[in-house]
Amino acid sequence: MFYVYILRSEIKERYYIGHTKDLDNRIKEYNSGKSRSTKGYKPWTLAYFENFATKSEAFKREKEIKNYKSGYKFQELIKSESWQSG
């Protein structure tokens, strides 16, 4: 199982989009400061995720979400109440 996720910074109005095989571990890595590019915005919380059977599907969806980051579709994703059902 692979995941596409959107993280939200708790200290600034900032979002991060990515994909991973281990969602819990990836969030822990961001919050421990291991990622240089996101270190200054921690702590991060999970704002949205979707699951996929393959890495290529997850990567394709990640790129799609990044294409409309901060737009209407992006706002709809992070405000959706049904996102946790996958």
C-alpha positions in Angstrom: 0.0 0.0 0.0 1.2 3.5 -0.9 -0.1 6.8 0.3 -0.3 10.3 -1.1 -0.5 12.8 1.8 -0.8 16.5 2.5 0.8 17.8 5.7 -0.1 21.1 7.3 2.4 23.1 9.3 1.0 24.0 12.8 3.1 27.2 13.0 2.7 28.7 9.5 0.1 28.5 6.7 2.2 26.0 4.8 1.4 22.6 3.2 3.6 19.8 2.0 2.5 17.1 -0.5 4.3 13.8 -0.9 3.9 10.0 -1.3 5.3 7.1 0.8 4.9 3.5 1.8 4.9 4.2 5.5 2.8 7.2 6.4 3.3 7.2 10.2 7.0 6.9 9.9 7.2 9.7 7.3 5.3 12.1 9.5 7.7 11.3 12.4 10.7 12.0 10.1 9.3 15.4 9.2 8.6 16.2 12.8 12.0 15.1 14.0 13.6 17.6 11.6 15.3 15.1 9.3 14.0 16.8 6.2 16.0 20.0 5.6 13.3 21.6 3.4 10.5 21.2 6.0 12.5 21.5 9.2 11.6 25.2 9.8 7.8 24.6 9.6 7.4 21.7 12.1 5.4 20.4 13.8 3.4 18.9 10.9 0.0 17.3 11.1 -1.8 15.2 8.5 -4.3 17.2 6.6 -5.3 14.6 4.0 -4.3 11.3 2.5 -5.3 8.7 -0.1 -4.1 5.2 -0.5 -3.0 3.3 -3.7 -2.0 -0.2 -4.6 1.2 0.9 -6.5 3.9 3.4 -6.1 3.3 4.6 -9.7 -0.3 5.4 -9.0 0.6 7.3 -5.8 3.3 9.3 -7.7 0.8 10.2 -10.5 -1.7 11.4 -7.9 0.9 13.4 -6.0 1.8 15.2 -9.2 -1.8 15.9 -9.9 -2.4 17.4 -6.5 0.7 19.5 -6.8 -0.6 20.9 -10.0 -3.5 22.5 -8.2 -1.9 23.3 -4.9 -3.4 26.4 -3.3 -6.2 26.4 -5.8 -9.9 25.6 -5.4 -9.4 21.8 -5.8 -6.6 21.8 -3.2 -8.8 23.7 -0.7 -11.6 21.2 -1.3 -9.3 18.3 -0.5 -8.0 19.6 2.8 -11.5 20.7 3.9 -13.1 17.4 2.9 -14.5 15.4 5.9 -14.6 12.1 3.9 -10.8 12.0 3.2 -10.0 9.5 6.0 -12.2 6.8 4.4 -9.7 6.6 1.5 
